[in-house]
Amino acid sequence: MIARLLREPLLQFLALGAMLFALYGLVGKRSTETPEKIVVSASRIANLGDGFVRTWRRPPSEQELQGLIEDYIRDEVFYREGKAAGLDRDDVIIRRRVRQKMEFLAADMPEPSDEQLAAYLASNPERFKSDDQITFRHVFLSARRRPNTIESDSKQVASVLAGADAAVDTTALGDPFLLGEEFRGFSATKVTNQFGESFAKRVLAMEKGRWQGPVSSGFGQHFVFISERVSGSLPPLDDVRPAVRREWANARRLEAEQKLYASLRERYEIVVEAPRSEAASADVGR
């Protein structure tokens, strides 16, 4: 019975609400106190740099090292605030779990309306727009079948196709190709996956309506005729609703998390010590 009650969404919602109330009450109460100090020591910075080197096999850049320091400060702020709110109880990996709990509390939000999702879709078209697509035919000359004659054969095919249109019979001009002769509705990614990046780059830049080539690939050489180009478009909300909702929720989560972190960080005096080669310490502000 107790286990079943604990799984009830209403009970979980009430519990989460109580935790949020307690957390923000604690933040408000402590906001008038003297700021605590977080010191990122020179030895800590050295350890952060060493960890980066072990992972990436190179020293971090100045910007990357600053990112490591900021992430450490973020961990420490969330850890102290979460621990003060009692969120560290019964956790094995306390620091990481406390930060995760604090970020989870910041992410609590209502279900988005259609208007909110539609606005997010309109303001982030690059995330949901369908890819541009092309439809093309090709005449294929196999490098394996024509190891010694492929260059001269290409010149001969080029002369035949010069000025030809899509109706020309190309059956006898080339070699059989395992993937076929026509490719309909191919995106840049699909062309790259089938023929390679160099081939895709050249073909996607070609104009429509005439034979062009040869274009080399890992298979051999190709003469290409693009018959159709379809520009990518923004789909209606109903077609991409789950993806839009997921991206919207993630954006709101990051925004709420950043606001909470910013408000909590203001309560701390942050001191980052200079590298061991320097004597002075630097205060990076709040």
N, C-alpha and C positions, 0 to 999 in steps of 0.2 A: 504493500500500500504506500509506504513512504517513498520507495523508488519510483512508483507511478506518479505520485504527486510532484516529485522533483523534476519529472519530465514534462509537466504541464506548462505550456507556453505562458499562460497568465502568471503563474507563480514565478517563472523565470523573469518575466517582464517586471514584476513588482520588486524582485530581488535586485535586478539591475538598476531600477529607479532608485531604490534605497541606497545602493552603492554610489550612484552618481550624486545623490543629495548629500551623502556624507562626505564625498570627495570634494565637491565644490564648497560645502560648508567649511571643510578644513582649510581649503585654499584661501577662502575669504578671511577666516579667523587668523591664519598665519601671515596674511599679506601685510599686516601692520608691524610685524616683528622685525628685528634687525636681520638683514639678509645674511644667509649662510654663505660661506666661502667654499668654492670648488677650486682646488689647485690641481692643475695638470702639470706634474713635475717633469723635469728634464729626463729623468729615467723612464717615466711613463711614455713620453714622446719617443724615446729611443726604442722602447718595447713595441710601440705601435709601428714604427718604421721597420723593425726587425721582422715583425709578423707579415708586413707587406712584402718584404724581400723574400721570405720563405714561400709565399704564395705565388708571386709574379716573377721571381728570379731577377729582380732589378730594384734599385732604390726608388721610393716614391718621389714624384715631382713635388714642388712646393705646394701646388694646388691640391694634389692628392693627399699630402701629409696634413694640410689644413682640414680636408674633409674627414680624415681619420680622427683628428682632434675634436672636431665638431660632433662627430658621432659618439665619441667617448663622453663628451659633455652631455649630450642628449641622453645617453644611457644613465649617467649619474643623476641628472635632474629627475628623470622618470623613476629611477630606483629610490631616491630619497623620498619623493612625494608619494610613491606607491607604498613604500614601507611605512611612512607616517600614517597612511590611510588603512594600514593593516592588510595590504594585499600580498604581503610576503609569506603569510601563514601557509604551512603545509606544502610549500614548493621546494623541490630539490635544487634546481638551478635558479636560485632566487633572483639574481639581477636580471637575467633575460626574461624570465617569466613576469616579473613586475613590470618591465617596460612593455611587454606584450599586453598585459592587462590594462595598463594605462592607455595605450593606443586603442584598445578595444572599447574602453569607456568613452573615449573621444569620438569614436566612429558611430555611436548609436544615433540613428536618424529615422524619420518616418519614410513610408513608401512614397516614391516620387509620383507626381501627377503626370498626365499626358502632356500638359503644357510645358512642364519642366524638361521632360525627355525630348520633346520636339525642339525646344530651344537649345538643348545641349547638342542634338543632332545637327541643327543648322549652324551652330557656332564651331563645330568640330568636323567639318565635312571630310577632311583628309583621313580620318579614322574609319569612316564607313563607306566612302565612295568606292564603287566597283572599279576594277582595273580597266584601262583601255585594252581593246582587243583587236586583233587582225585576223583575216582569213586569207590564206595564200596557198598557191600551188608551187611545185618545184620540179625541176629536171635534175636528176641526181647522177653524178659520175663517181663511181666507186674507186677510191684510192687502192683498194686491194685488188680489184679486177684489172685496173689499168695502171700498174706501177710505172710503166715506162712511157705511156702515151697520154696520160691525163692532161698535160698542158696543151698538146696539139689538139686533142679531142675537145678541150674546152673552147679553143679558138673557133673550131668548126661549129660547135653548138651555138656559140655567141653570134656567128654570122647568120645562122638559120633563124635565130630568135629575134634578130634585130628588126624592129618594126612590126613584129608579129603581135597579135592580140591574144586574149584568153581562149579563143576558139581553136587555136592552132593544135594540131595533133602532135603530141610530144612522145607518143608511145615508143617510137623507134630511136629516139634521140639519146635516152639515158639508160641507166641500169635500174633494176628493181630495188625499192627501198623498203625495209622491213616495216617501217611505221606508216607507209602509204605515200600518196602523191599530193593529197590535199589536207590542209589543217584548218579547221573552222573554229573561230572564236578563241584564238590563243592569246593569253595575256603575256606580258613580258616575262613573267616568272616561268610560265609554261614553255615558252620558246627557249629560254635559257636552259631549263631542265632537260629538254629534248635534244637540243643542238649545241649547247655551250654558250658561254657569255659573249665571246667574240662574234659568233654568228648572229646572236640575238641583237647585239648593238648595231650591227650593220643593217640587218633586215628591218628593224623597227624604225630606222631613219629613212628608209626608202619611200619614194612616192608611189601612189597607187596607180594601177592601170597599164603598166608596161613591164616587160621582162627585163630583169637586171641581174648582173652577176659576171663572173662566178663569185660565189661566197664560200669560203672554206669552212669546214667543220672537222670534227674528229673522224667523220666517216669518209670524207672526200670533198667534192666540190658541188655546188648547187647553183642553179639559175632559178630565180624567184619571181613570181608574179603575184602581187598583192591585189586581191579583188575587192576587199572591203576593210574599212576601218570603223570601229565603233568606240566612241569616246566613253570613258567611265562616267557614271552618273550617281547621284545621291539617291539611294532607295527610299521608299516610304517608310515611315516609322514602324508600321506593323510588320514589315519584312525583316527588320533588324532590332526589334524591341528588346530581346534578351541581351544582345551585345551592348546596346545603348544604355540599358539599365545598369549593366555591370560596370561600364566605363563611368557612368554618372555617379554611381555609388562609390567607386574607387576615388574619383576626383573629390567628392564630398568628404570621404574619409580622410584623405590627405589634407584637405583644407581644415577640417575640424581638429585633426591631430596637430597640425602646425600652429593653430590658434591656441590650443591648450598648452603646447610646449612653450610658445612665446610668452604666455601669461605666467607660466611656472618659472621660466628661466629668469624673468625680471626680478624674481625674489632672491636671486643668487648673485654674489660677486664672483665673477669668473676670472681666474688668474692662470695664465699659461706661461710657464717658465721658459726662458730662452734655452736654446740648445746648449749642451755642455761646454761648447767652445766660447760661449758668451757668459758674462757674469750677471747681467741684468735680467730681470723678469719683465714680462709684458702683459698688460691687462688688455684682453681682447674685447672688453665691454660686455654688455649684457645682451 
